[in-house]
Structure formats: structure tokens, C-alpha cells
Amino acid sequence: MISVTRLNGSPIWLNALLIESVEESPDTYITLVTGKKIIVLEKSSEVIRLMKDYLSSIGVQGATIKFQQTEGSS
């Protein structure tokens, strides 16, 4: 789980494995695989860093990077 902050200042914990996309325009929108969108105070780069740290801590980041490299090398 990663901790981010809603626009009203309240913290929310998200399952990083359920995040489909993160976009900044100028607010940061996190879209979950369920289709739900959450607007947060953190910049997109911070959310991505939090996701990478979480994935690394559970041992998933290496598999994700390998998949992306394999996918792009075709």
C-alpha cells in the first residue's frame, strides 16, 4: 500500500498493484483498474516513486522491469 493525500488534506492508502495510470494536468489523477479516479496533492513523479518503492519492497519490481524490457524489444 502507498499513502497519498486527497485534495482536502486527508490521507488515503492505495493498493499500488491496482493503479492503472497516473496523470498530472495540473492536478494529479490516479486511475485504478476499477475505473475509479482519485485526485491527490502529490506530483505524479512522487506517486510513481512511491509505487516503485512499494513494488521493490514486495519483490515485484524486477519482474515488472523484465516484462517491460521484453515487451519493448520485439
C-alpha positions in Angstrom: 0.0 0.0 0.0 1.1 3.6 -0.6 0.0 6.6 1.3 -1.1 9.7 -0.7 -3.1 12.8 0.2 -6.5 13.8 -1.1 -7.1 17.4 -2.0 -8.8 18.1 1.3 -5.7 17.0 3.2 -6.8 13.6 4.4 -4.5 10.7 3.8 -5.6 7.7 1.8 -3.9 4.3 1.4 -4.0 2.8 -2.1 -3.0 -0.7 -3.2 -0.2 0.1 -5.7 -1.0 -3.1 -7.6 -4.4 -1.7 -8.6 -3.1 1.6 -10.0 -3.6 1.7 -13.8 -2.4 5.2 -14.6 -1.1 8.4 -13.0 -1.5 11.7 -14.9 -0.9 15.3 -14.0 -2.9 18.1 -15.6 -2.2 20.2 -13.4 -3.8 18.1 -10.5 -2.5 14.5 -10.1 -5.1 11.9 -11.1 -4.7 8.3 -10.1 -6.8 5.9 -12.0 -7.4 2.4 -10.6 -8.1 -0.7 -12.6 -11.7 -0.5 -11.3 -12.0 2.8 -13.2 -12.2 4.9 -10.0 -10.2 8.2 -10.2 -8.6 9.8 -7.2 -7.2 13.3 -7.2 -4.2 13.7 -4.9 -1.8 16.5 -3.8 1.4 14.6 -4.6 3.0 15.2 -8.0 2.9 12.3 -10.5 6.7 11.7 -10.1 6.2 11.3 -6.3 3.4 8.8 -6.8 5.5 6.8 -9.3 8.4 6.8 -6.8 6.1 5.5 -4.1 4.8 2.8 -6.4 8.4 1.7 -7.4 9.5 1.7 -3.7 6.4 -0.5 -2.8 6.9 -2.9 -5.7 10.6 -3.2 -4.9 9.7 -3.9 -1.2 7.5 -6.9 -2.2 9.8 -8.2 -4.9 7.7 -7.3 -7.9 9.7 -4.5 -9.4 12.3 -6.8 -11.0 9.6 -8.8 -12.8 7.9 -5.6 -14.0 11.1 -4.2 -15.4 12.0 -7.5 -17.1 8.5 -7.7 -18.7 8.7 -4.1 -20.0 12.1 -4.8 -21.5 10.9 -8.0 -23.1 7.8 -6.3 -24.4 9.7 -3.4 -25.9 12.4 -5.5 -27.6 10.1 -7.1 -30.2 
